[in-house]
Amino acid sequence: MEYKNSFYKNLYMWSGMGHTLIHRTNTFTYPKTWVKITTTQAAGLKKEMGSTQAKTAMATQGKQYVEAKVAAAMAKNPQMTATEQAQIVKQAQLEFESNALKQAVAELK
């Protein structure tokens, strides 16, 4: 590795690499519930989702989605504890948010 100037040479002097680093690749992983978007898409989402009407509609749809998931889980296992129900609610909320964001990004394209 060649340094552009003496500043970088002094900056990395104590790293112990001593001209041995040729190439470095960083790989980032993120949870599957996250959605990758560009800054342009983020600005579009901000405009689209910023209205009070959109927020109200999204909250209503989210509540219905979560209630349906909990009802389906309760039908499957009527002996479910409150802790298990809370886990299903949390998972359903994450699923809904992820799906809604993916759908909104797809509509922006």
N, C-alpha and C positions, 0 to 999 in steps of 0.2 A: 504494500500500500504506500503510495507516494502522497505526501502532504502538499496542499496547495501553497502554504507559506509556513513560516516559522511559528506563527500563532498556533496552528493546528498541531504542529510537531510537538510543541511544548504542552499543549492541552492533553495529548494522548501519550506523553512520555512515560507516565507512571502506569499505564494500562498493562504493560508486560507483553504487548503484541509484537513490538519491534519489527515492523514491516512484514508481518506474517498474515495479516487478515487480507484476504483477496475479495471475498464476497460474503455478504450476510443477508439472509432472508428471514423476515419476520412473518409469522402466520398468526392471524387473529381469528378466534372463534367466538361466536356469540350464541345466546340461547335461541332455540327455534321459534320462540314466541316473538322475537324481535323482527322487525321488517327493515330491510335496507332501502333507504330512499336518498335521492340527491337533494341538494340545497334548493333547487328549483321546485322539486316535488314538495318539499317541506313548506315552502312559501305558498304554494297552491293549496296545500292541506290547511294551512293556517287561515287562508281566506275562506275556504269551503266550510271548515268546521268551526269557524269563529262566531257564527251567528247563534243567537239564543235559540232560534227555532231548530237548528241542526243539533244543538246540544240536547235539547228536550227530546227530540225524536230518537237520538242515539241512546239516551238514558232509558226511554220507554222500551226500545227494542232490546237493550241489554238486560233489563229486568225480566222481560218475557223469556229471553233465551236462558237465563240462569234458572228461572222458575221451572222451565220445561226440563232442563237437565236434572235438577233436584227431584222433580216429580218422577222422572224416568228411573233415577237411581233408587228412589224410595219404593217404587213398584217392584224393582228387582230385589231389593233387600229392605223389607219393612222394619227390621230390627236395628237399623242404622243409628249409631250414636250421634250426639250433637257435634262431636269433634269430626267425625267422618263427613257429616253434612257440611260443616264449615270448609273442609278440604275440597269437597265437590263444588261448593259455591265459588271458592277462590280459583279453582281450575277452570270452571265455566266462564268466569269473568275474564281471565287471561285469554281463553280461546276466543271469546266474543270480541275483545279489543283487538286481538291480532287479526282475526278475520275481517273485521270492519275496516281496519287500517289497510289491509291488503286490497280490499274491494275499492276503497277510496283512492288508493294509489293507481289501481288499474283504470279507474274512471278518468284520472287525470291525463293518462297517456294518449 
